[in-house]
Amino acid sequence: MSENKPVRRRRADADRSRAAILTAAVALLDEHPDASLERIAEAADVTRQTVYAHFSSRGVLLDAVLDQLTTETLTAIDALDLDEGPALTTVLRLIDVAWRAFEQHPLLLHVPQTVTDDGRHDPVTERLERLIRRGQRAGEITRDLPAPWLVTALTALGHAAGASAAAGRLTTTTAHRTLHTTLTRLLQPT
């Protein structure tokens, strides 16, 4: 058994290093979206080689950061209980959770759309579509447009609001309020 202790200790050390790198990457990339791996290593208090041992490139590290932020957002969305309450209100609460992720992690406003179109949205869009279908069945959300189209429109409008905030065309507060108004008008039955 004594042979397993060094292996477990190395694994625990590696897990701590990986976690420190991800934590540092999130914090640093939120402030400086173009931060290098060297700066992230410094912020994590590890060597550049340690970063490369866990993440072979900046792109791989960025993917890991986005995966972590997506998991955190999904956890917050799942805490909403999407099967309870008025569907339109719950859709707006879901959008609020996603918007808070943008506010807490400005990095998300600077990620190229092609990076986020890799299936990371799928769990969110599945939940959103289920919620919209529930609202359509109850007559709370328009039945004039198909649920998959409404999901696509909501996602695109959310990205447009984020892009407007990132570019400084709207404040984050105005972008969020405008997004709420637009989504409400889109989803309400006529």
N, C-alpha and C positions, 0 to 999 in steps of 0.2 A: 503494500500500500504506500509506502514512503515514496515510491517512484511516481505516483500520481500527484502528490502535492506540488512538485515543481511545475508540472504540466498545468494543473489547475491555477496555480499562482500566475504563470505566464498568460494563461487565458484571461484571468481576471484583470491583469495589468493591461492586456490588449483591449479588453472591453472598456476599461476606464479611459484608455487613450482614445479609442474611437469615439466614446461619448464626449470627451473633452474637445475633440476636434469638431464634432458636429455642433456642440454648444457654441464654440468660438466662431465657427463658420456662420451660424445663424446670426449671431450678434454683429459680427464684422460685415457680413454681406448686406445686412439691413442698413448699415450706415454707409458702406462703400461697395456697391454691387459688383465692381470690377476688381475687388481685392484679390491679390495673388495667393497661391498656396503657401508661399513663404510667409506672408503676413498672417495667414490663418494659423500656420504652425507656431509662429511667435505668440499669437493671442492664446493659443491652446497650451502654451508652455511645453511643446514637444518639438522634436527636430523635424526638418523637412522630410527626411527619410521615413520617419514614423508616419507622417501624413501619406506619403506615397505607398507605404506598406498596407495602408487601409483603403486608400483611394488612388487608383492609378493615374487619374487626371483630374483637372478642375471640373470637367463635365461630369465625371463619376461622383465627385463630392457634391456638386450642385444637385444631381439626381437624388442623392441620399438626403440632402437638406429638404428638397421638395417632398420626398416621401415622408419625412418626419413631420413636416408642416401639414401635409395632407391628412396624415393619421390623426394629428391633434384636432384638425378641423372636423373630421368625420366623427370623432369622439364627442365634440361639442354639438354637432348636428344630431347625433343619435340621442343625446340628452334631451332634445326637444320633445320627444314623443310625437312623432309625425302622424300618428293615427288618432290623435285627440284634438279637439277644438276646431274652430272654423278653418277650413283649408286655406283660404286666402291669407288670413292672419298668420297661419303657420308657415306658408310660403315666404311671407315677408320676414318672419323670425329666422327662417333658414338663410335668407339673403343677408340678414343682419349678422349672423354668425360668420358667413363668408366675408362680409365687409370688415368685421373686426379682425379677421386674419390679415387682410390687406393693411389695416391700420397698425396692427402690432408688428407686422413684418413687411416693411416697405419693399424689401427684396422682391416680393411677389408682383409688384407693379412694374418691375424691370425685367422680368423673365420673358424672353421671346415667346410669342404665341406657339411657335412650332415645338418648343420644349414642353408646354403644358398640354398639347394635343396628343400626348402619347398614351392615353388611356387613364391617366391619373384622375381625370374628371369623372370617369365612369361610375364609381360608387356614389358620387354626389348626384349625377344626373339620374341614376336609377331611383334614388330616394325622391328626388324632385318630381320625376314622372309619376311615381306611385302616388305622391301627394296631390299632384294636379289631377290625376284620374279620379281620385277620391272626391276632390272638389267638383269635378264635372258631374260625377254620379249624383252628388248632393245638390247640384244646381248652383253652387257657390262660385264656380269658375266657368267661364264661357265654354260652351260646347261648339261654338262656331269654328274653332280652330283645333286641329288635332293636337293631342298632348305632346307627342314628340316635337312638333313644331314649336309649341310654347316653351318647352325645355330649351330648345336651340335658341329661341329668341331671348329668353331670360339670361342664358349664359352669355350670349353676344352682348346684350345690354349691360350686363355686369362688367364684362371686359371693357366695353366702351366707357363706362363710368370710371373704372380704374385707370384707363389710359388718359382720360381727361384730367383726372387728379394728378397722375404722374407727370403729365406735361405742363401742369400749372394752369390749365384752362379753367378749371373749377377747383375750389377748395375741396378737401375730402368730405367736409360736412355738406356742402352744396351738392356734390356728386352723389352722395348717399341719399340725401333727401330727394333729389331729382330722380334717382333710380327707383326709389319707393313709389313716387307719383306715377312714373311711367309704367312700372309693373302693375300697379293697381288698376290703371286705366286699361292696360292690355288684357288683364285677367278677368276683370269684372264682367259678368254677363250683361248683354245689352237688352 
